[in-house]
Amino acid sequence: MIVIAGSVSVRAEKREAAMNAALEMVRATRTEPGCLSYGFYAAIEDPNRILVFEEWESEEALDRHFATEHMKAFSRILPDVLAGPPSIKRYAVASAGPM
């Protein structure tokens, strides 16, 4: 399994546009084969800091995601709404289970 996790800061005046774009990404991405979970969440201490969390069955599923039209459209919006570079990491997870 591949996990993508991190955060991005959005410009306060562009927050609504960023959230609308994120919502469209969530709707489109959750239907993709190999997507186990996909979400964006506002940080409690700073609503302009958006947390990213994704789970993918495989590298191949993630590669297919990056090639989708909705990912390409989302990537074009990001330069206008982000307040700085994202802080996102990719994790290769050998096993996972309930706590």
KABELWO-V453526 format. One record per backbone hydrogen bond with DSSP energy under -0.5 kcal/mol. CO is the residue of the C=O (numbers start at 1). NH is the residue of the N-H. If there is no record, write none. Layout:
BEGIN
<<CO,NH> <CO,NH>>
END
This chain:
BEGIN
<<1,93> <2,56> <3,91> <4,54> <5,89> <6,52> <7,87> <8,50> <9,83> <9,84> <11,14> <12,15> <14,18> <15,19> <16,20> <17,21> <18,22> <19,23> <20,24> <21,25> <22,26> <23,27> <24,28> <25,29> <26,30> <28,31> <29,32> <32,35> <34,36> <34,57> <37,55> <39,53> <41,51> <46,43> <46,49> <48,10> <48,50> <49,43> <49,51> <50,8> <51,41> <52,6> <53,39> <54,4> <55,36> <55,37> <56,2> <58,62> <59,63> <60,64> <61,65> <62,66> <63,67> <64,67> <65,68> <68,72> <69,73> <70,74> <71,75> <72,76> <73,77> <74,77> <74,78> <75,79> <77,80> <77,81> <78,81> <78,82> <81,11> <86,88> <87,7> <89,5> <91,3> <91,93> <92,94>>
END
